[in-house]
Amino acid sequence: MNRTNVVKPGQSATPPPPTKGTLIRLKQIQDYQILARVRLKERLSGSATSATLYDLLMRDQLTSIKRQHHA
């Protein structure tokens, strides 16, 4: 058994509620995943110009996610 999974006396077994920063970061990651799926569809359909625009959007989203490193 992994010792990190053991609940010590006086310790809660449930994780703390997510902070606002954590929720924002999660939303940004979900948005990035959506962009990645749409970009893939655009690439597969042969729409290189549209896919390039999604590349730029994804780059901006990733930069924003990296800035939220404290969450």
N, C-alpha and C positions, 0 to 999 in steps of 0.2 A: 504494500500500500504506500502510496506517495505521501510523505509527511506533510506536504503543503496542503493536502486536502483535509487534514485533521482539524476539527473545530476545538479550540481551547476553551476551558471554562470561562464564562463571562464574555465570550465572543459570539457574535451573531453569525449564523450560517448563511444569511442572505447578504448579497453584495449591497453596498451603499447605493442610494438612488443616483442616477446619472445627473451630472451637473449640466448647466446650460451650455457650457463650452463643449462638453462631450456630445450633447445632442446636435449642436451645430456641426461639429466635425463628422458625425455619423451621417447627417443629411448631405454634407459636401461629398462624402465618399459614395453615397448612393447616387447622387447626381452624376458623379464621374463615371460610375458603372453604366448608367443609362446612356451617357454620351458615348462610351466605348461600344456599346451594343449598336447604337445608331450608326456610328462611324463604320463599324464592320459591315453592316448592311449596305451602306453607301459604297464602300470599297468593292463588295461582292457584286453590286449592281453595275459597276463600271463608272460610277459618277465620281471621278477623281477630284473635281473642283469642290464639290460638296464635302467629300471626305476630308479634303485639306482644311476646309473651314472647321470641321469637327476636330481635327488635329489641334488647331489653334485654341478652340474652346477647351479641349481636354488639357492642354498645356497650362492655360490660365487657371483652370480648376485645380490642377495638381499643385501649382504654385500656392494657391490659396490654402489648400489642405496642409502643405508643408509649413506655412506660417502659423498654423494653429497647433504647433508642436506641444504646447503646454496642456492641451486637453487630453 
